[in-house]
């Protein structure tokens, strides 16, 4: 039991130090925060969805969770980036289908059918 605890502790510390580089960084090109991303399009409506306003970069980078003004669980800068990067709208409709299950019964189900470009 004691050996398992010691092994687990060593493994966790090794992974933690490897993941963060052990705290040693001689690379002058290392960027921190989201300073390499410029928020564009905050506050716009895209495909009927109101994007949150662009957050203040300094306040946004104070914590890992950042600013989430619409309380949907996604940082506002990340949400805006996703909507700007994946801007293609593909309309989908639900189509009713009959599905036969293992015992032979037929049940009604729905599947999404999306237009292809």
Secondary structure by P-SEA (a helix, b strand, c coil): caaaaaaaaaaaaaaaaaaacccccccccccccccccccccccccccccccccccccccccccccccccccccccaaaaaaaaaaacbbbbbbbbbbbbbccccbbbbbbbbbbbcc
